[in-house]
Amino acid sequence: MFKRINWHLILRSVCWLFSFVGIVILMGFINLRKQDQVCKDVKILIPGADNFVEKDEIDVILKESQGTLVGRKLTEINLEEIEQNIKDNPYIGFAKVYADMDGLVHVEIRQRRPVLRIINLNDQDFYVDEDGLKIPVSPNFTANVLAANGKILEYFSGKVDTLITKLAKDLYVTAMFVKKDSLWDAQIEQMFVNEKNDIELIPRVGNQRIVLGTADSLEIKMNNLLAFYKQAMPKVGWDTYKTINIKYTNQIICEKNKTDSLGRSQKTIEQVDTALNGHTTDINKIPGKINSNNKLNKSI
């Protein structure tokens, strides 16, 4: 009869029962202690180099939400309400507020990280963060990010919001690509949208406009440009071309100014097959016209 009893199962069940009872007793002890625990201090953590939000501003939010915290019982402090009030700040992407057994209230914050600053056609000025959300500019801090202006119709309501137009989304995708590449981050200083709705990249080195078009096949276009930089620019010089058109994935079209024997300026367009096609061809010269360069004031 005793041989049929599963003693191993019984022993395991008893262990689980004692563990459960122990957890219940421990939680009860913690709750009793928490009821008597008072807030001894508030620790605010804001990592990162961007300073849209300072600790003093968080202190103001805490006081406006719950008053003075230090010296009050933890059970009297609504941590959830504090957390939500902090999240309402447009420059804060993440917030967590909790209290420990030592009576410390912890406030952990992650600020939104802008990657692009847009000045639209109506002179509205706003940032786009790394999550593709529109956020307002700050009167206290200016982020060192890529700027874009020109024929941009994206509207900003003043509140955190998603991007609506494809053009704005293309600007965001391009800005993220540039930011993640150390070479392009150092070379591209701003973007401009021309009358044809083409995105133009304005480089730090050279006076040419780089016509990107859209963000479609962006990596291929930028690889083509890099190959062109390495192969052609050292031979002709950085100021030879006024326009470098990379909007097509199988070729680069360059427009440059030439001076004739009388000192008059002549404009030519050169069509160059990219090295990514596995071959190079002679340059074909085609007469063409050029539009003026539109550079954004660096003071923004």
N, C-alpha and C positions, 0 to 999 in steps of 0.2 A: 504493500500500500504506500509506504513512504518513498518507494523508488519512483512512483509516478509523479511526485510533487517536484515542480520545477523550482528548486531552491535558488538558482541563479536569477530567475525572473523576480522572485519575491525579494531577494536582497537588493536588486537594482531598483525595484519599486520603492522600497523603504528608503534607499539613498535619495531618490528623487523627491520623496515626501519631506524628508528632513531638510533638503536643500530649499524646497519651496517655502517651508515654514521659516527657515533662516532668513530668506530674502524678505519675507513679509515683516519679520521682526526688525530687520535692518532698515527697511523703508520707513517703518513706523518710528524708529529712533531718529532717522534723518529728518522726517517731517516735524517731530517734536523739537529737534534742535533748530530747524529752520524757522519755526514759529517764534523762537526766542532770539534768533540771530538778528543783529542790526547791521546796517551797511557801514563798513569802516572806511571804505574808499572807493573811488571810481577810476578804473583804468581804461583809457581810450587809446586804441591802436589804429593808426592810419598809415599803412605802408605805402611806399612808392614815392617818386620824385615830384609828381604833379601835386600842386597845392591849391586845388579849387576850394577845398574845405580845410579849415584850421580847427584845432582842438577847442579854441575859444567858441567857435560857432556851434560845436557839438554840446559844449557846456550850456549854451543858451537854449538849445533845443531841449536838453534834459530838464532845465529849470522851468521852462514854459510848459513842459509836459507833466512833470511830477513834482515840481518844486525842489527844495534841497533834499538830496538823497542821503548824505552822510548823517548818521545818527538815528535814522528811521529804521523800523523793522522791515526786513525784506518782504514779509507778507503784505505790507502796506504799499509796496511799490509795484506798479503795473509795468512789468518789463516788456510785455507784448506791445503796449501802447507806445512806449519809448521807441521800440524798434521800428514800428510803422511810421512814426513821426520823422525818424531819421531817414527812412527810405523815401519819404516824400520830397527830400532835397534832390533837385534834378542832377546834381553832380555826383550822387552816391548810387553806385550800381548794386552794392550788397551791404547788408548790415545784420549783425547778430549781437543780441544783448542777453547776457545771462549772469547769474550770481553763483558763487562757489560757497563751500562750507566755511570758509574763513571770513565771510562777510564782505567780499570784494565783488563789486559789480563791474563786469567786463563789457566793453563796447568795442566790437571789431568792425571795421569799415573798409570797403574797397571802393575807391573813387572810380568814376568812369574815365576811360583813357581815350582822349580824342586822337584821331589819325588824320583828320581833314578839317579845314576851315573853308566854308563856302560863303561867298558874297553873291547873292543871286541878282537877277536882272533889275529887281526893285530895290537893290542895296540892302536887303535883309542880310544880316550877318549871323551865322550860327556854326557850331561844330557838328561833326559826325564822329561818334565814338567807334571803338573797335568792334562793337556788336552791330554796327550799322544803324544806330539810333541818333536822331537829331537832338542836340542839347544846346542850351543858350550859351552865349559868350559870357565871361565873368568880368566884372569891373575890377576884380582884385588880382586876377592871374591871367596871363596870356600863354597858351600852349605853343610850343615850337613844333608846328606841324605843317604839312603841305597845304597851300592855299589854292583856291580855285575861284575864278570869276568869269564874266562874260555872259553869254546867252544861256543862263541857267534859270529855269522856270520853277524849280522846286521851292515850295512855300513852307515857311516855318510859323507854327501857331504860337510859339513861345513855351510850349510844354514838350517833354520828352515824347518823341514820336518816331515811327518808322519812315523810311524813305518811300516815296510814291513813284516818281518818274524813273524810267529806265536810265536816262542820262545821269541822274544823281547816283543811282546804284552803280553805274559804270565808273563814275568819279571815285566812289567809295572803294570799289574793287581795285582800281588802279592805285589809289593811295595805300591800300593794304599791301599790294604787291611791292610798291616802292619802299615802304617802311621795312619790310622783311628782308630786303636785299641791300646789303651795305653799300654796294657800288652805286645802285640807282638812288638810294637814300642820300648819298653824298652829291650826286650829279643833278638830280631833278629838284628844282626849288619851287615850282608852282605849275598850275595848270590853267588853261584858258579854253573856253568853248567859243568857237567862231560862229559866223553867220550860217554856216552849213551844218551846224550842230556837231562838228567834229571836235574831239578833245585834242588840244595841243599841249605838248609838254615843253616847258621852258627850262633849259639847262643852265647850270652855273658856269660851265666852261663852254665857250662858243656863243655866237650871237644868233644861231639859227633857231627856227621853230621846228619842233618835231611833231608832225601830224600823226596822231595815234588813231583817230577815227572813233572807234568804240573800244570797249574792254573785251570784245570777242576775240578769242585766240590770243589773248594778251601775252602769254608766255612766249609763244612763237614769234610775235612781233618784236618783243624786247630782246629775244635771242638774235633775231635778224639785225636789230640795231647794234647789239654788242659786237657781232661779227663785222658789221660795217665800220664801227669805231676802231676796231683792231686792224682791219685791212686797208681801209681807204683814208681815214683821217690822218694817220702819220705821214702819208704821202702828199696829201693836198693841203693840209693845214686845217685848224679848227674853225677858222673864220671864212673859209671858202664858200660854204653853202649857206643860203638864207633859209631854205626849207628842206627838211628831210621827211619825206612822206613814207611812213611804215604801215599805213592802214591796210595794205594788201599783204597777204602772208607769203606770196611767192616772189616779191620784188620790192625794191626800195627805189623811190623816185626822188631825185634831188634837184633842187632849183638853186642856181647860183648867179652871182653877178660877175660879169667879165668886163674888163676895160679894153676898148679897141685902141688902135694906134693914135687916135685923136684924143684919147682920154675920156671918151664917152662910155657910159655904163651900158652894157648889154646883158640881157637876162636870158639864160638858157636853162633847160630842164634836162637832167641826166637820168636815164633809167638804168638801174643796176640790178642784175639778178643776185639774190642772196646766196651766201656761201652754204646755207643749209640745204640748198638744192643739189649739192654735190658737185657743182661746177660754177665757173664764172664766165662772163661774156664781155665783149667790148662794150664800152659805154655808148649809148645812142643819144645824140643831142636833138632835142625837139624844142622849137621856139615856144615860149610860154610867158605868162604874166604872174605877178606875185602880189600878195596883199601885205599891208603893213603889219609889223609885229606888235602884239598887244601885251605889254608887260604890266603886272600888277605892282602897285607901290609896296615896297618892302616894309613900310612903316606900320602895317596893320598888325 
